[in-house]
Structure formats: C-alpha cells, structure tokens
C-alpha cells in the first residue's frame, strides 16, 4: 500500500507542475474511480472467505 500511495502522490506532484487544475482533477478522479472499484472487489473477496474461528 505504501508504494501505491507514493505513486499517487508522485502523480499529483507531476500533474501540479505540468498540467492545469482541470487535467489534475481529471487524473485524480480516474485514480479515485480505480481505487473505488478495486476496494469493492477486495471487500467482496473478503466477504466470500469463510471465517476461521
């Protein structure tokens, strides 16, 4: 997770320096959408696993 957070931060910094606010916002929205999708998939997989009591 640390690598992913670092990569997102680096992307945000790069977009700050080479892009305008609209470009940065669009890229950040795409990253958010991707994380939301993956988070939902992970939650579904977690719920499928039987409890190990």
N, C-alpha and C positions, 0 to 999 in steps of 0.2 A: 504494500500500500504506500510506503514511503516513496518508492520510485514513481508511482502514478501521481502522487501529489506534487513531487518535484517537477515532473514533466508538465503538469498543468500550470504550475507557477511559471516555469520557463516559457511556455507558450504565451501566457498572459503578458509577460515582460516583453517578449519579442513583438507581440501584436501592439503593445503600447508604443514601442519605438518605430515600427514600420507601417503601422496601419492607423486608420482613424477609429473613432469610437464605434461607428457602425460595423466595421469589419471585426473589431474585437468583440463586440456584443454578439454578433452572429456566430463567431467561432466558439465563444463561451457557451452559447445556447446549444450548439451541437455537442459539445463535451458534456454538458448537463444532461441532455437527452440520452446520450450514450450511457452515462453512469446510471441514470434512472432505469433504463432498460436492463442493464446488467444487474443492478441491485434487485430488481424484480425477479429476474431469473435465479439469482442466488437465493433469495427468500423462498422461492418455490422449491428449489432443490433441498433446502434445509428442512422445509415442512414435509417433504417426501421421506426423509430418513427416519427410520424407526428409533424410538428412544432407547437408550442403553442403560436402563435402571439397574 
